[in-house]
C-alpha cells in the first residue's frame, strides 16, 4: 500500500499545481496581455467608475432612454448570477400574457407610435441578459426618446447610426445596437 500511496500523492500534487495553478495563471496572463478589455468583463466606465458591461443588458424604464430586450432572469432583470431563458414555448399562456403586457407598456409610453412593435422589444433572449437591440427596435423608440430629451430626431438618429454594430466579420449575426452605449451617448448630449 505504501508503494502506491507515495506516487499517487506526488502525482496528485503535481497535477494540482499544473492544472490548478500554472495553467489558470498562464491563461489569465495571456488573456490580460492579448484581450485586457474582454478579460476584465468588457466594463464600460464613466468618470473612472464602472457603470456596466457591454455584454450584459441593463434595465432602463425612463422615456428618456432606449429600452433593451426584456430580461427573463429573476428575481430582478438582467441578473448575471441567474442567467437563463424563460423556457416558455409559443403555446404557453404565460408567454402570451407577458408579450401582451410588454406591447401595452410600449404603447402606453408612446401612444402616438402606430408602427408594429419589433419582436426583440417584447421577447427575451435565451440568456435573459442581451445588451443589444436591433436597429429597427431603436428606430421604433426614436421619437419617444427625442421628445423626452427635447432633441432633434435627426440628432438621435445620428447617435443610433453611430452605435449600430454590423455583422461580425461581415457575415455572422445581424446588425445591433448596444443599449447602454447608446444611452450613455445620449446622456453626454445633455
Buried (B, 14 or more C-beta within 10 A) or exposed (E): EEEEEEEEEEEEEEEEEEEEEEEEEEEEEEEEEEEEEEBEBBEBEEEEEEBBBBBBBBEBEEBBBBBBBBBBBEEEBBBBEBBBEBEBEEEEEEBEEBBEEBBEBBEEBBEEBEEEBBEBBBBBBEBBBBBBBBBBBBBBBBBBBBBBBEBEEEEBBEBBEEBBBEEEEEEEEEEBBBBBBBBBBBEEEE
